[in-house]
């Protein structure tokens, strides 16, 4: 679906201190019963908070369709300049109040069952939130949000004979951007009733895919079986063979050499997501009549042996099969088992496709080192039972953290914060995450002398990063063998030790700020400013060189922390969170973007002018 965009004029204009008129209400900003707009948050300049430096932020939550107050809605406050995170609920009048705030920029997000979760100033639920500038000692009032009702998809599912399929799991899927990559994920789930009917609600407007699977359950019959009706409410599949049980339900007790089962199926009745038909859902819309049949396919069994590093049977090891052909959490894309006493494992009812088989054992602590192995296989309906996996220790990185080219023998204020806080950790960020990511030890603290040892690093391309840095500090460089590899994904071999890595931090941060205005000179807030490098080799997931900013309630945008270099700036009206990492999206923006050069630690104030539609 094409995204409407407004592009930059050729030039950049110096900050002129333009007056900021009240813009039209953004999606999620309510109007009262008489239709009068509440407008932007009021910044009370007359009532200073008597507590030094602190401020308040308040508003109310209403239903967008009726204007009624929404009680007990969950309101989340998140600081953009600090790690301040708070949550509270609206009172009986739909009001909320955050107190004791330090100065900074904040976002406010509201959620409640039956409504679409929404942040203040959003025109679309997956658009970046509008930041709210809070000044020291001031009261920011009128941060009001109107929650629209969620959308609904209804329909029914049948089997190969056109009979209703009860207790089948229906998922409504959508594409989102995670870690800079486009992935599919469930947006809502339901189970069919005795008529095969389903209803999935609380959906945002957007494009969706509908899938159906039968719940995976432990079978009671060993051996192959024709798909059929199992126990009460369950539909057949092959039973367990000593590993995890049947993927798609209980097994018929009739022995049959042919083993088939219901594969994850997508509307309008296909087994591959790329062949599925997307459904476009409007705001608060109910889309009905989505009917399709689940598909029978030839199932297979995957099994083999897993060995510990010393050659013994790796009993108790966790096994995961992940679909290679899907990025995200597709139905049926993740299957699991555990290794038995003799080192063997089996996973039944595996649909055709390409899979990564992963084995993992231990937590990486104490006497239980983290070891793992992986391999790729193709399943086409024939059993694959001759796999052999040997567990290995992960890679290890040893190095030092320095500050602006200097060691920590005489620490600066920022270095003292880094050491005293004990929060900063060195980690690796995988470009392609796996189901095992995030488990066990995956980061390392920084010692008083700046040294660190990061162990148990998995395979696949990764970026070396430092997380939980004090405010105002960022990673400047990652040096290995004399090269700066901060933006270079690295592959680590099992058991490999890499020494002499230097991580350089800095507090010299760049900043871009200014207003976006139309051809009449009026400042606007209903846009997202995107900065991206002129060098398209840096257009990659998790790139430090790509950032986006929504203007705050004063129409002021700010982008802080870009590395020095040459950049393009563009403005879009509607954009999904994280979509700016997509090279195709950036290529479309590049044709009419403005250019700016940032030097180390430089701040620039500039306005961005919008072209009138042609």
Protein Blocks (a to p, Z undefined) as FASTA:
>chain_A
ZZddddddfbdcddehiacddddddehiacdfkopaebjadddfklccfbghiacddddd
ddfklopacehiacddddfkbccdcdddddfkopacdehiaedddddddddehiacddeh
iabfkbccddddddehiacehiacddddddddddddddfkopacehiacdddddddeehi
acdddfbdcdddfkopacdehiaeddddddddddddddfbecddddddddehiacdddde
hiacdfkbccdfbdcfbdcdddddddehiabfklpccddddehiacehiacddddddddd
dddddddfkopacehiacddddfkbgcjdehiaccddddfkopacdehiaedddddddde
djhiajlccdddddddddehiacfkbccdddddddddddddeehiackbccfklmmmmmn
omaccddddfbdcfkgoiajfbdcddfkopacdehiaedjdddddehiaehiacfbdcee
hiacklgccdddehiacehiacdddfbdcddddddddfkopacfkbccddddfblklmcg
hiakbccddddfkopacdehiacddddddddfbdcehklmpmklmmmmmmmcccddddeh
iacdddddddddZZ
